[in-house]
Structures are given as structure tokens and as C-alpha cells.
Amino acid sequence: MIEIMPGLPENVVAAVANGKITGEDYEKVLIPAIEDKIRTQGKIRMLYQLGPNFTGFTYNAMWDDAKVGIWHLTAFEKIAVVSDVDWIIDAVKVFKFAIPCPVKTFRNKEFAEAKAWISE
């Protein structure tokens, strides 16, 4: 399940993922939130937390994640990924060279720092 977090600046899409994330989660929640912010804000910032109850992605969710990143590659000003899953942190570090904006990873205990960084 993906939920959009309230209370961040208008140009920030903040999402928390818990449990098994599906393509439907992307198609019904995350992608519309991203596209709506792009329409209203132009450039956006993304705070994506894989919460303590995150258990993984389905194939369709991974595909949707890749597609939204490619379709809107230049729309992001900053991306913060918060996770305690080592392979997620490692994957972000490996692929961040291909993303044309600052990308930082944080652990769940550092969520406040991630929120401050994405908001500044």
C-alpha cells in the first residue's frame, strides 16, 4: 500500500510504502500524485519512504516505477529515498548517476533529516 503524506511544501510529493507494493498502488496513488504536482508545480521534489512494514515490490510495481522515472526524468528537482532495505539503498546509489537531480538515501530512523533535506 502506498499513501501520500500531507504536510510538506506544495512542490513535494511525499509517499510512504508499506507491505507488498503493486502496480495498482502506483497506477491509482503514486503516479496520479506525481503527475498532478507536475501539472501544478512544474518541477517537483520526491520523498519516498519504504516504511518498516515494507515487504517488497511486485514486477508490475517495479515496471511502473521505472516508467514514471523515465517519463518524468527532468521534472524532479530532488529525490530522497528512505529505507532500511539494503538492496534498495544500494540500487539507488548505483543508479543515481543517471538521474539529473540530487538523490540522497536515508534510513527510516533518519526520516526527519530526509524531510528537512527535501524541504530546503
MDTraj code that builds the backbone (N, CA, C; nanometers):
import mdtraj as md
import numpy as np

residues = "MET ILE GLU ILE MET PRO GLY LEU PRO GLU ASN VAL VAL ALA ALA VAL ALA ASN GLY LYS ILE THR GLY GLU ASP TYR GLU LYS VAL LEU ILE PRO ALA ILE GLU ASP LYS ILE ARG THR GLN GLY LYS ILE ARG MET LEU TYR GLN LEU GLY PRO ASN PHE THR GLY PHE THR TYR ASN ALA MET TRP ASP ASP ALA LYS VAL GLY ILE TRP HIS LEU THR ALA PHE GLU LYS ILE ALA VAL VAL SER ASP VAL ASP TRP ILE ILE ASP ALA VAL LYS VAL PHE LYS PHE ALA ILE PRO CYS PRO VAL LYS THR PHE ARG ASN LYS GLU PHE ALA GLU ALA LYS ALA TRP ILE SER GLU".split()
xyz = np.array([
    [0.0840, -0.1169, 0.0000],
    [0.0000, 0.0000, 0.0000],
    [0.0890, 0.1238, 0.0000],
    [0.0552, 0.2204, -0.0831],
    [0.1227, 0.3492, -0.0872],
    [0.0234, 0.4550, -0.0417],
    [0.0705, 0.5413, 0.0483],
    [-0.0106, 0.6534, 0.0941],
    [0.0674, 0.7826, 0.0721],
    [-0.0028, 0.8875, 0.0348],
    [0.0574, 1.0192, 0.0183],
    [0.0554, 1.0885, 0.1540],
    [0.1707, 1.1410, 0.1948],
    [0.1837, 1.2089, 0.3233],
    [0.1509, 1.3570, 0.3071],
    [0.0687, 1.4106, 0.3948],
    [0.0395, 1.5544, 0.3916],
    [0.1458, 1.6323, 0.4701],
    [0.1367, 1.7654, 0.4604],
    [0.2152, 1.8499, 0.5475],
    [0.3533, 1.8877, 0.4979],
    [0.3814, 1.8656, 0.3705],
    [0.5095, 1.9083, 0.3147],
    [0.4856, 2.0234, 0.2189],
    [0.5923, 2.0914, 0.1756],
    [0.5734, 2.2018, 0.0811],
    [0.4967, 2.1587, -0.0440],
    [0.4347, 2.2545, -0.1090],
    [0.3497, 2.2275, -0.2252],
    [0.4207, 2.1569, -0.3402],
    [0.5509, 2.1750, -0.3519],
    [0.6236, 2.1141, -0.4636],
    [0.6793, 1.9752, -0.4299],
    [0.6396, 1.9189, -0.3159],
    [0.6895, 1.7877, -0.2727],
    [0.5795, 1.6833, -0.2801],
    [0.6120, 1.5716, -0.3457],
    [0.5282, 1.4523, -0.3378],
    [0.5953, 1.3636, -0.2344],
    [0.5256, 1.3364, -0.1259],
    [0.5787, 1.2525, -0.0190],
    [0.4908, 1.1287, -0.0088],
    [0.5529, 1.0131, -0.0232],
    [0.4779, 0.8879, -0.0215],
    [0.5437, 0.7894, 0.0734],
    [0.4620, 0.7104, 0.1406],
    [0.5123, 0.6032, 0.2262],
    [0.4545, 0.4716, 0.1760],
    [0.5411, 0.3735, 0.1620],
    [0.5018, 0.2414, 0.1132],
    [0.5171, 0.1395, 0.2259],
    [0.4137, 0.0628, 0.2487],
    [0.4168, -0.0450, 0.3470],
    [0.3545, -0.1695, 0.2878],
    [0.4001, -0.2855, 0.3336],
    [0.3502, -0.4112, 0.2805],
    [0.4083, -0.4382, 0.1432],
    [0.3369, -0.5169, 0.0639],
    [0.3779, -0.5504, -0.0733],
    [0.3218, -0.4442, -0.1668],
    [0.4090, -0.3785, -0.2446],
    [0.3680, -0.2702, -0.3328],
    [0.3387, -0.3277, -0.4708],
    [0.2217, -0.2937, -0.5233],
    [0.1754, -0.3469, -0.6518],
    [0.1709, -0.2385, -0.7589],
    [0.1554, -0.2819, -0.8816],
    [0.1353, -0.1886, -0.9913],
    [0.0123, -0.1034, -0.9694],
    [-0.0897, -0.1611, -0.9113],
    [-0.2124, -0.0863, -0.8826],
    [-0.1849, 0.0287, -0.7851],
    [-0.0959, 0.0065, -0.6869],
    [-0.0583, 0.1142, -0.5944],
    [0.0024, 0.2314, -0.6712],
    [0.0868, 0.1996, -0.7678],
    [0.1471, 0.3049, -0.8495],
    [0.0428, 0.3731, -0.9360],
    [-0.0394, 0.2928, -1.0041],
    [-0.1343, 0.3464, -1.1013],
    [-0.2474, 0.4267, -1.0380],
    [-0.2881, 0.3912, -0.9169],
    [-0.4012, 0.4595, -0.8534],
    [-0.3597, 0.5667, -0.7527],
    [-0.2372, 0.5582, -0.7002],
    [-0.1972, 0.6522, -0.5955],
    [-0.0754, 0.7357, -0.6357],
    [0.0382, 0.6705, -0.6585],
    [0.1628, 0.7443, -0.6744],
    [0.1729, 0.8190, -0.8075],
    [0.1458, 0.7529, -0.9166],
    [0.1575, 0.8189, -1.0475],
    [0.0616, 0.9380, -1.0589],
    [-0.0663, 0.9244, -1.0203],
    [-0.1537, 1.0428, -1.0255],
    [-0.1042, 1.1572, -0.9367],
    [-0.0498, 1.1259, -0.8194],
    [0.0011, 1.2314, -0.7304],
    [0.1186, 1.3031, -0.7945],
    [0.2099, 1.2270, -0.8545],
    [0.3261, 1.2866, -0.9213],
    [0.2811, 1.3726, -1.0389],
    [0.1942, 1.3187, -1.1230],
    [0.1521, 1.3925, -1.2420],
    [0.0708, 1.5166, -1.2065],
    [-0.0087, 1.5098, -1.1009],
    [-0.0839, 1.6269, -1.0566],
    [0.0112, 1.7370, -1.0092],
    [0.1124, 1.7005, -0.9304],
    [0.2097, 1.8001, -0.8821],
    [0.2886, 1.8595, -0.9983],
    [0.3258, 1.7777, -1.0952],
    [0.3987, 1.8300, -1.2111],
    [0.3123, 1.9311, -1.2862],
    [0.1832, 1.8999, -1.3020],
    [0.0914, 1.9924, -1.3704],
    [0.0797, 2.1252, -1.2968],
    [0.0747, 2.1208, -1.1642],
    [0.0531, 2.2435, -1.0873],
    [0.1819, 2.3140, -1.0466],
    [0.2912, 2.2399, -1.0329],
    [0.4152, 2.2980, -0.9816],
    [0.5280, 2.3062, -1.0844],
    [0.5181, 2.2305, -1.1918],
    [0.6289, 2.2237, -1.2879],
    [0.7328, 2.1247, -1.2387],
    [0.8365, 2.1740, -1.1748],
    [0.9394, 2.0888, -1.1149],
    [0.8933, 2.0452, -0.9760],
    [0.9238, 1.9210, -0.9402],
    [0.8811, 1.8699, -0.8098],
    [0.9970, 1.8018, -0.7381],
    [0.9742, 1.7766, -0.6119],
    [1.0660, 1.7002, -0.5282],
    [0.9915, 1.5769, -0.4795],
    [1.0670, 1.4677, -0.4610],
    [1.0048, 1.3405, -0.4231],
    [1.0675, 1.2881, -0.2951],
    [0.9832, 1.2597, -0.1980],
    [1.0237, 1.1919, -0.0749],
    [0.9517, 1.0575, -0.0748],
    [1.0289, 0.9504, -0.0850],
    [0.9696, 0.8169, -0.0962],
    [1.0225, 0.7318, 0.0180],
    [0.9344, 0.7014, 0.1125],
    [0.9718, 0.6206, 0.2276],
    [0.9190, 0.4786, 0.2111],
    [1.0099, 0.3832, 0.2190],
    [0.9716, 0.2430, 0.2266],
    [0.9720, 0.2111, 0.3755],
    [0.8531, 0.2131, 0.4330],
    [0.8383, 0.2053, 0.5780],
    [0.8840, 0.0742, 0.6382],
    [0.8812, 0.0666, 0.7701],
    [0.9283, -0.0530, 0.8394],
    [0.8491, -0.1792, 0.8053],
    [0.7269, -0.1622, 0.7563],
    [0.6445, -0.2784, 0.7201],
    [0.6502, -0.3111, 0.5713],
    [0.7391, -0.2452, 0.4973],
    [0.7571, -0.2726, 0.3544],
    [0.8103, -0.4144, 0.3371],
    [0.7463, -0.4901, 0.2445],
    [0.7902, -0.6289, 0.2217],
    [0.8375, -0.6543, 0.0793],
    [0.8189, -0.5587, -0.0114],
    [0.8688, -0.5783, -0.1466],
    [0.7776, -0.5194, -0.2515],
    [0.8228, -0.5344, -0.3771],
    [0.7503, -0.4864, -0.4937],
    [0.7084, -0.6041, -0.5800],
    [0.5931, -0.5939, -0.6437],
    [0.5594, -0.6889, -0.7486],
    [0.6338, -0.6459, -0.8749],
    [0.6393, -0.7326, -0.9735],
    [0.7021, -0.6993, -1.1006],
    [0.6366, -0.5754, -1.1620],
    [0.5033, -0.5710, -1.1589],
    [0.4315, -0.4560, -1.2178],
    [0.4663, -0.3260, -1.1467],
    [0.4856, -0.3305, -1.0157],
    [0.5235, -0.2097, -0.9420],
    [0.6627, -0.1639, -0.9839],
    [0.7556, -0.2570, -0.9981],
    [0.8908, -0.2196, -1.0413],
    [0.8878, -0.1592, -1.1817],
    [0.8074, -0.2163, -1.2692],
    [0.7937, -0.1645, -1.4053],
    [0.7338, -0.0235, -1.4036],
    [0.6286, -0.0038, -1.3239],
    [0.5670, 0.1287, -1.3140],
    [0.6637, 0.2304, -1.2544],
    [0.7444, 0.1892, -1.1590],
    [0.8439, 0.2781, -1.1000],
    [0.9438, 0.3240, -1.2063],
    [0.9918, 0.2299, -1.2848],
    [1.0868, 0.2639, -1.3920],
    [1.0222, 0.3564, -1.4941],
    [0.8985, 0.3272, -1.5331],
    [0.8304, 0.4100, -1.6328],
    [0.8102, 0.5527, -1.5849],
    [0.7635, 0.5707, -1.4626],
    [0.7379, 0.7069, -1.4138],
    [0.8691, 0.7833, -1.4035],
    [0.9764, 0.7164, -1.3663],
    [1.1066, 0.7815, -1.3613],
    [1.1548, 0.8260, -1.4979],
    [1.1354, 0.7430, -1.5973],
    [1.1790, 0.7749, -1.7339],
    [1.0909, 0.8836, -1.7947],
    [0.9586, 0.8715, -1.7800],
    [0.8663, 0.9683, -1.8393],
    [0.8861, 1.1083, -1.7836],
    [0.9208, 1.1159, -1.6557],
    [0.9281, 1.2459, -1.5891],
    [1.0687, 1.2767, -1.5374],
    [1.1682, 1.2220, -1.6017],
    [1.3067, 1.2317, -1.5559],
    [1.3506, 1.3742, -1.5253],
    [1.3154, 1.4687, -1.6099],
    [1.3613, 1.6067, -1.5909],
    [1.2681, 1.6897, -1.5029],
    [1.1606, 1.6309, -1.4528],
    [1.0654, 1.7045, -1.3696],
    [1.1064, 1.7070, -1.2222],
    [1.2046, 1.6262, -1.1853],
    [1.2440, 1.6174, -1.0448],
    [1.3584, 1.7127, -1.0127],
    [1.3434, 1.7870, -0.9017],
    [1.4500, 1.8747, -0.8511],
    [1.5382, 1.8021, -0.7503],
    [1.4779, 1.7161, -0.6707],
    [1.5474, 1.6396, -0.5666],
    [1.4671, 1.5131, -0.5412],
    [1.5384, 1.4078, -0.5026],
    [1.4716, 1.2841, -0.4643],
    [1.5367, 1.2315, -0.3375],
    [1.4548, 1.2022, -0.2373],
    [1.5011, 1.1396, -0.1136],
    [1.4333, 1.0033, -0.1020],
    [1.5134, 0.8999, -0.0826],
    [1.4610, 0.7645, -0.0636],
    [1.4957, 0.7222, 0.0783],
    [1.3937, 0.6812, 0.1528],
    [1.4102, 0.6413, 0.2918],
    [1.3759, 0.4931, 0.3028],
    [1.4730, 0.4139, 0.3488],
    [1.4504, 0.2696, 0.3567],
    [1.5535, 0.2052, 0.4480],
    [1.5158, 0.0947, 0.5082],
    [1.6089, 0.0117, 0.5839],
    [1.6467, -0.1143, 0.5067],
    [1.5996, -0.1244, 0.3820],
    [1.6280, -0.2412, 0.2988],
    [1.7574, -0.2134, 0.2215],
    [1.8593, -0.2909, 0.2518],
    [1.9916, -0.2649, 0.1940],
    [1.9929, -0.2663, 0.0419],
    [1.9214, -0.3607, -0.0214],
    [1.9280, -0.3659, -0.1671],
    [1.8625, -0.2437, -0.2313],
    [1.7647, -0.1845, -0.1638],
    [1.7023, -0.0616, -0.2146],
    [1.8038, 0.0529, -0.2075],
    [1.8678, 0.0679, -0.0931],
    [1.9687, 0.1734, -0.0754],
    [2.0805, 0.1552, -0.1776],
    [2.1276, 0.0312, -0.1941],
    [2.2355, 0.0036, -0.2896],
    [2.1925, 0.0334, -0.4332],
    [2.0705, -0.0053, -0.4690],
    [2.0212, 0.0191, -0.6053],
    [2.0111, 0.1688, -0.6334],
    [1.9633, 0.2450, -0.5383],
    [1.9533, 0.3903, -0.5570],
    [2.0926, 0.4486, -0.5773],
    [2.1882, 0.4046, -0.4969],
    [2.3251, 0.4560, -0.5090],
    [2.3857, 0.4200, -0.6445],
    [2.3560, 0.3008, -0.6961],
    [2.4100, 0.2584, -0.8256],
    [2.3509, 0.3396, -0.9405],
    [2.2209, 0.3654, -0.9357],
    [2.1536, 0.4299, -1.0483],
    [2.1430, 0.5815, -1.0377],
    [2.1816, 0.6404, -0.9250],
    [2.1627, 0.7848, -0.9117],
    [2.2478, 0.8663, -1.0089],
    [2.3530, 0.8070, -1.0625],
    [2.4339, 0.8797, -1.1624],
    [2.3521, 0.9132, -1.2865],
    [2.2484, 0.8359, -1.3152],
    [2.1668, 0.8551, -1.4353],
    [2.0496, 0.9511, -1.4119],
    [2.0355, 0.9989, -1.2901],
    [1.9239, 1.0875, -1.2558],
    [1.9763, 1.2308, -1.2497],
    [1.9169, 1.3212, -1.3282],
    [1.9719, 1.4566, -1.3393],
    [1.9319, 1.5528, -1.2266],
    [1.9255, 1.5018, -1.1048],
    [1.8979, 1.5867, -0.9890],
    [1.9646, 1.5225, -0.8674],
    [1.9798, 1.5976, -0.7592],
    [2.0361, 1.5372, -0.6381],
    [1.9463, 1.4256, -0.5848],
    [2.0093, 1.3148, -0.5479],
    [1.9398, 1.1996, -0.4912],
    [2.0139, 1.1595, -0.3647],
    [1.9396, 1.1458, -0.2546],
    [2.0004, 1.1048, -0.1281],
    [1.9207, 0.9903, -0.0692],
    [1.9923, 0.9025, 0.0006],
    [1.9265, 0.7930, 0.0710],
    [1.9375, 0.8155, 0.2210],
    [1.8370, 0.7684, 0.2906],
    [1.8295, 0.7808, 0.4358],
    [1.7725, 0.6504, 0.4915],
    [1.8024, 0.6220, 0.6156],
    [1.7402, 0.5107, 0.6878],
    [1.6116, 0.5619, 0.7532],
    [1.5218, 0.4706, 0.7892],
    [1.3948, 0.5125, 0.8490],
    [1.4157, 0.5951, 0.9756],
    [1.5188, 0.5656, 1.0534],
    [1.5448, 0.6451, 1.1745],
    [1.5876, 0.7881, 1.1394],
    [1.6246, 0.8126, 1.0138],
    [1.6664, 0.9444, 0.9673],
    [1.5559, 1.0168, 0.8895],
    [1.4323, 0.9725, 0.9080],
    [1.3213, 1.0304, 0.8326],
    [1.3118, 1.1822, 0.8501],
    [1.3306, 1.2318, 0.9715],
    [1.3230, 1.3766, 0.9954],
    [1.4282, 1.4504, 0.9123],
    [1.5471, 1.3938, 0.9008],
    [1.6528, 1.4547, 0.8201],
    [1.6147, 1.4533, 0.6717],
    [1.5554, 1.3434, 0.6260],
    [1.5120, 1.3343, 0.4859],
    [1.4058, 1.4383, 0.4561],
    [1.3127, 1.4538, 0.5470],
    [1.2049, 1.5514, 0.5308],
    [1.2613, 1.6934, 0.5271],
    [1.3574, 1.7222, 0.6140],
    [1.4199, 1.8549, 0.6160],
    [1.4977, 1.8783, 0.4863],
    [1.5735, 1.7790, 0.4407],
    [1.6536, 1.7941, 0.3186],
    [1.5661, 1.8184, 0.1968],
    [1.4584, 1.7415, 0.1827],
    [1.3721, 1.7552, 0.0644],
    [1.2971, 1.8890, 0.0677],
    [1.2760, 1.9449, 0.1856],
    [1.2003, 2.0689, 0.2010],
    [1.2866, 2.1950, 0.1864],
    [1.4180, 2.1836, 0.2015],
    [1.5036, 2.3036, 0.1987],
    [1.5326, 2.3530, 0.0587],
])
top = md.Topology()
chain = top.add_chain()
for i, resn in enumerate(residues, 1):
    res = top.add_residue(resn, chain, resSeq=i)
    for name in ("N", "CA", "C"):
        top.add_atom(name, md.element.get_by_symbol(name[0]), res)
traj = md.Trajectory(xyz[None], top)
